[in-house]
Amino acid sequence: SDKSSRAMIPLPTGSGKTRVVVESIIDWINDGKPGQPEKRFIVWLVERKELCQQAFDTFRTMFLSKGKRDTSLELLAFWGNKSKNLAKKLRENDDDGAENAKTTIIIASRASLSSIIDKNGKLPEEDQYLKKLVPKLAVVIIDEAHGWMSPTSTQVLHSLGFNFMSAARGGKPHPNDARLLGMTATPFKNIKLVDSSASNEANVKRVVKDETEKLQSRFG
């Protein structure tokens, strides 16, 4: 919905999560991005470069198949040895002007985006281009969302404007209302039991419950 800023899509392995979500995103773009009509950027984040390529190929195939006639979609690759000049892309997007603006999908691995964040943080504040991306973000999609609870993952999401402490206190999770969508086949944390005693099993259940609640809280 237009008012829901965060959500998680739990689908089993092999069910075609990427295709389902990409197709939904293309339909949303075709409809004018309800709730985010002026936002130009969508960020798709993954852990492994193979999943980056899979997302890139799926977006390209689905847009050619279902994209609205006379519209264009730009796909930017930010993983492995792919170009990572995000500042240049943001400047080019500004130069296009509102009339020529097109939706841009940034597909990035966590490691590549983390590297961009480190370099961006060393720049003078007025040149920190990630701050210019934040108000232009429509939605951030995270594949294998169950693996995005680490400090590094939190830093990446924080750099994109998300503030989970604010959300926990009843505030906005994002200052510009960017949406956050998590995809996972394992929405419940799992820990392998080594000690099967009753006391240890109870402790593991408590940890699993706590970690599961943290994951569900992050994605609303």
N, C-alpha and C positions, 0 to 999 in steps of 0.2 A: 504494500500500500504506500501512498505518498507520505504517510506519517511515520512509517516504520523505518528506522534508520539502520537496524542491524538484524541479521537473520542467519540461520544455519540450515543447510540442505543436507540431510543425512540420506545417502543412497549407497547401497551395497556395491562392493567391488565388482566390476564387470557390467554394471548397469548403464554405463555411458554418461557419467556425471558431466564430463566436459562438454559433450554434445548437447545435453539437455540444457545446461546453463548458457552455453554460447548461443544456442538457438533462441532462448528466452531474451538474451541481451540484444540480439539482432532485431527481434520483434519489438522490443522496447525502444530501440533507436528508430525503427521505422515509424513508430507511433509518436515520435517527437520527444522521447525521453521524459514522460510524465513525471512531474515533481522536480525535474532537473533539466528543464529545456535549454538553459543557457550554458550549462556545464559542458566542456569540450573533452575532458579526459576521463578515461576508464583505465584502471590499473589492475592487471591480473598477475598475482604473485604465486610462485611455486617454490618448492625446495630443490628440485632436480632439473637440470637443463633438458633432459628428455621430455619432461612434462611441459617445458616452455615451448619446445618445437611442436609438441602435440597440440597445444592451445593455439599457436600461431597458424598451423595448418588447418585446424578446425574453423577458426574465425574466417580465414581466407575462403575456404570451401563454402561455408554457410552463407557468407555475405554475397558471394557470387551467385548462390542459389536463391537466397531469400531477400537480399538487400533491395531496398526501395529504388526504383528506377530513377536515374539522374541524381543519385546521391553517391558520396564517396566515403570510404573508411580508411584511415591510415593506421597501419600496424607497425609498431616500433619494437625492435628486438633489443633487449637489454640482458643478455646472459652470455656466459663464456667469453669468446673473443669478439662478440658483436659490439657495434658502436654504442658508446655510453655517454655521448655528448647531449645530455638532457637539457642543459642551458641553451644550446643552439636550437633545439627543437621548440623550446618554450618561446624563444625570440621569434622564430619563424611563424609560430602559431599566432603571436600577437600581431605580426606584420600582415597576416592574412585578412584581418578585419572581420567584423561580425558577419557581414554578408557572405563572405567566402569561407567562413569557419566550417570545419569538418570535425567529426568525432574522431578522436585519436585513441587507440588502444595501446597501452604500454604493457608489454609482457616481459616480466623480469623475474630472475631468481632472487632468493633472499640474499645470497652472497653478493651479487652484483649491485643490488640496491643498497645494501649495507656499505659497500665500497663507495658508491656515489654519495651517500650520507656523510661518510668520513671526510671526503674531499670537500663537500659543500660546507661542512662545519669549520673548515680552516679559512674560508673566505671572509672578507669584511661583511658585516651584517647586511649592508645595502646590496651586496652581490649574491646573497644566498638564494639561489634560484628555486630551491625546493619550497620556500615560502610563497613563491609566485604560483606554484603548482597547486597548493592546498585549496585556495578558493575556486579553482577551476575543476576540481575533482567531482565527478558525478557518482562514481561507485568504485570500491576496491573489492575485488574478488580474490579469495585465498583458497587455493587447492590444498588438500590434505591439512585442513585447518587445525586438526588435533595436534599438529606438530608446531603450532605457532604460539606457544605459551612461554617461551624462553625470554630472558632479558634482551637478547639481540632482536628477536621478533617484535617485542614490545617497542624497542627503540625505532625499528623500521616503521611501525604503524604510528608511533608518536610523531615521526618526521613528516608523515602524511596528514597530520592534524588531529589524530584520534587521541582522546584523553579519557581513559577508562576510569580514573579516579573521580573525575568530574561526573561521569555517568553513574558511578556507584552512589554518589551523593545526590542524585536526582537531576544533575545538570545535563548539558548536551554532550554526547560522545564525540561530536565533531562541530567546530565553530561555524562551518558553512554547510552543515547538514549532508555531508557526503555519506553515502550508504556503505555499509560493510556487510559482505556476504561470505560466509564460510561454507566450504564443501568438504565432506568427510564421509568415509565408510565406517568410521569408528567414533561416534559421538560420545561414547563412554570410555573412560580411561580403563586400562587393564594392566594388572601387575601380576607377574608369575610368582606363585607361592613356592618358596623353598622350604620353609618351616610350616608344616601343616597343623601345628598345634592350634587349639581353639583360641588362645590369646593372640597369637600372631595373625590368625585368620581374621579376627575381629579388628585388629589394627590395620590390616591391609584393606578391609572393607571401608574403614573410616578414611584412609588415604585416598582410595579410589573415589569415594563419594565427594571428598573435598576437591580433588583434581577435576572431576567431572563437572562439579558446580562452577569451578573457575572457568572452564572451557565454555560452558553454556552461558555464563555471565558475560564473557567477552563478546559473544556474538548475539547478545540480547535475549 
